[in-house]
Amino acid sequence: MLKLENITGGYNANRDILAGLSLHVRRGESVGVIGLNGSGKSTLGKAIMNRLPCRGGRVFLDGADVSRLPTACLVHRGIACLLQGAPLFDQLTVAENLQLASNNDMCRFLEFQQRHANSFQQFFPPSKSFKRESVCAAKQNLYHRRTNKLSGGQRHLLALACALLQQPKLLLLDEPSAGLDPAAAAALYETLAKVRMVTGMAILLIEQNVTFAQMFCQRVFVMRQGCLQKTNLPVS
């Protein structure tokens, strides 16, 4: 699904943070990258999404070279990226964020809702309906709450739902547990596990929490000085 070949790049023209990095993620597989702050984990995510131009190497998606494609094209090709901090439209409601993520395609939203209602119960009312009158009548759900009023765990789950509404082939997660308390982080990963079982999508997880990476991933690598090393950690 995803293949990186000798990726080299960084923020400074005189110093490469990624030093000839290679990695592959198979269809339906979950692969983890762990490491200390400053090791280059988030830089790897930016390089994949071409938010940080690579000075060397190539990125392949489904066998096609996508190294020079802009980020928007990568999204259309099937990569969804969930960055640190769960970026959302804070002045909009939960419902409005979800509508934007689905491009106002109600068929896409309802299909997503039917597939993932059990995973996102706190956002989806029992009726599984997204009609405006149903939302107004169901004050107990979170649809009408502004995003800036959500808890950290709720924001992460909403950001995940928005990413999945893009119907990606590959989900790139950059430290999804950052800033969450242990209970919220565990709930997020429980949701991710359910989503992976339903969709079978490939997942590349960039994470500082070794326990979650070990629990969630089938293969785990350690990032050190811009290079990846295979670990001997027991994984899922």
C-alpha positions in Angstrom: 0.0 0.0 0.0 2.7 2.5 1.1 6.4 2.2 0.3 9.2 4.7 1.2 12.5 4.4 -0.5 15.6 6.1 0.9 13.7 9.3 2.0 16.0 12.2 2.9 14.9 15.6 4.0 14.6 18.2 6.7 13.6 21.8 7.6 17.2 23.1 7.0 19.0 22.8 3.7 22.2 22.1 5.6 20.8 19.3 7.8 18.7 16.2 7.0 16.4 14.9 9.8 15.4 11.9 7.7 18.6 10.0 6.7 17.8 7.6 3.9 14.7 6.1 5.5 12.9 3.1 4.0 9.6 1.6 5.1 6.6 -0.3 3.7 3.0 -0.8 4.9 1.0 -3.7 3.4 -2.7 -3.5 2.6 -4.7 -3.9 5.8 -1.5 -3.8 8.0 -0.8 -1.6 11.0 2.8 -0.5 11.4 4.1 1.6 14.3 7.0 4.1 14.5 8.1 5.0 18.0 10.9 7.2 19.3 11.9 10.1 21.5 11.0 13.7 20.9 13.2 15.1 18.2 13.9 11.8 16.6 12.1 12.7 13.4 8.7 10.9 13.8 6.5 13.8 12.9 8.9 14.8 10.2 8.3 11.4 8.6 4.5 12.1 8.5 5.0 15.5 6.9 7.4 14.0 4.3 4.8 11.3 3.4 2.1 14.0 2.9 4.6 16.3 1.0 4.3 19.0 3.6 8.1 18.7 3.9 9.7 18.4 0.4 12.1 15.4 0.3 15.6 16.1 -1.0 16.0 12.4 -1.9 14.1 9.2 -2.2 10.6 8.3 -3.4 7.1 7.7 -1.9 4.9 5.1 -3.5 1.2 4.5 -3.0 -0.4 1.4 -4.5 2.7 1.2 -6.7 2.5 4.7 -8.1 5.2 7.3 -7.4 3.4 10.1 -5.5 6.6 11.8 -4.2 5.9 15.1 -5.9 2.2 15.3 -5.6 0.7 18.1 -3.5 -1.0 17.1 -0.2 -4.5 17.6 -1.6 -3.8 15.1 -4.4 -2.5 12.6 -1.8 -5.8 12.9 0.0 -7.7 12.2 -3.2 -5.4 9.2 -3.8 -6.5 7.7 -0.5 -4.3 8.9 2.3 -6.0 10.4 5.4 -3.8 12.1 8.0 -4.7 12.7 11.6 -2.2 15.3 13.0 -1.3 16.1 16.6 -3.9 18.3 18.4 -6.9 16.9 16.4 -7.2 19.9 14.1 -10.9 20.9 13.6 -13.1 23.9 12.9 -13.5 25.1 16.5 -16.3 27.6 15.9 -18.4 25.0 14.1 -20.5 22.3 15.6 -19.8 18.6 15.6 -22.4 18.1 12.9 -21.0 20.9 10.7 -17.5 19.5 11.0 -18.8 16.1 9.9 -20.7 17.6 7.0 -17.6 19.4 5.8 -15.6 16.2 6.0 -18.2 14.3 3.9 -18.3 17.1 1.4 -22.1 17.4 2.2 -22.5 13.9 0.6 -25.3 12.6 2.8 -25.1 9.1 1.3 -21.5 8.9 2.2 -22.2 10.1 5.8 -25.1 7.8 6.4 -23.1 4.8 5.0 -20.2 5.8 7.4 -22.6 6.2 10.3 -24.1 2.7 9.7 -20.7 1.1 9.6 -19.2 2.8 12.6 -22.1 3.7 14.9 -20.9 1.3 17.5 -17.4 2.8 17.5 -18.6 6.4 17.8 -21.6 6.1 20.0 -21.2 9.4 21.8 -21.6 11.3 18.5 -24.3 9.2 16.8 -27.8 9.0 18.1 -29.6 5.7 18.2 -31.8 6.6 15.2 -28.7 6.6 13.0 -30.2 9.6 11.3 -28.5 12.8 10.3 -31.6 14.8 9.4 -31.6 18.3 10.9 -34.9 17.8 12.7 -33.6 14.7 14.3 -30.5 16.4 15.5 -32.5 19.3 17.0 -34.7 16.9 18.8 -31.8 14.9 20.2 -30.2 17.3 22.6 -28.5 14.5 24.6 -26.1 13.8 21.7 -23.1 16.0 20.8 -24.1 17.1 17.3 -25.0 20.6 18.2 -22.1 21.3 20.5 -19.3 23.6 19.2 -16.1 21.7 18.7 -14.2 24.0 21.1 -16.5 22.8 23.9 -15.5 19.1 23.5 -13.1 17.3 25.8 -9.7 16.2 24.5 -10.9 12.6 23.9 -14.0 13.8 22.2 -12.0 16.0 19.9 -9.7 13.2 18.9 -12.7 10.9 18.2 -14.3 13.6 16.1 -11.1 14.2 14.2 -10.8 10.5 13.5 -14.4 10.4 12.3 -13.7 13.3 9.9 -10.6 11.5 8.6 -12.5 8.3 8.0 -15.2 10.1 6.1 -12.6 10.6 3.4 -12.8 6.8 2.9 -9.0 6.4 2.9 -7.0 3.4 1.9 -4.3 4.4 4.3 -4.7 6.2 7.6 -1.6 8.1 8.9 -1.8 8.9 12.7 0.7 11.3 14.3 0.7 10.7 18.1 -3.1 10.3 18.5 -2.6 9.8 22.3 -0.7 13.1 22.8 -2.4 15.3 25.5 -5.0 12.6 26.4 -5.4 11.1 29.9 -4.9 7.3 30.0 -8.6 6.5 29.9 -9.3 8.7 26.9 -6.2 7.4 25.1 -7.3 3.8 25.7 -10.8 4.6 24.4 -9.4 6.2 21.3 -7.3 3.1 20.6 -10.3 0.8 21.3 -12.2 2.8 18.6 -9.3 2.5 16.2 -9.2 -1.2 16.7 -12.9 -1.5 15.9 -12.5 0.7 12.8 -9.6 -1.3 11.5 -11.6 -4.5 11.9 -14.6 -3.0 9.9 -12.6 -1.3 7.1 -9.4 -3.4 6.8 -7.5 -0.2 5.9 -3.8 0.1 6.3 -2.6 2.3 9.2 0.8 3.9 9.9 1.0 4.9 13.5 3.5 7.5 14.7 3.5 7.3 18.5 5.6 8.0 21.5 3.7 5.7 23.8 5.4 2.4 23.4 2.5 0.4 25.1 -0.1 1.6 22.7 2.1 1.0 19.6 2.9 -2.5 20.9 -0.8 -3.2 21.6 -2.1 -1.9 18.3 0.5 -2.6 15.6 1.6 -5.8 13.9 5.1 -4.4 13.3 6.9 -1.6 15.3 10.0 0.3 14.4 12.2 2.7 16.5 13.2 6.0 15.0 16.8 7.0 15.9 18.5 10.0 14.2 16.3 9.8 11.1 16.6 6.1 10.6 14.3 3.2 11.4 15.3 0.1 13.4 13.1 -3.0 13.8 12.2 -3.8 17.4 11.9 -7.1 19.1 8.8 -6.0 21.1 5.9 -8.5 21.2 3.1 -6.9 19.1 -0.5 -7.6 18.4 
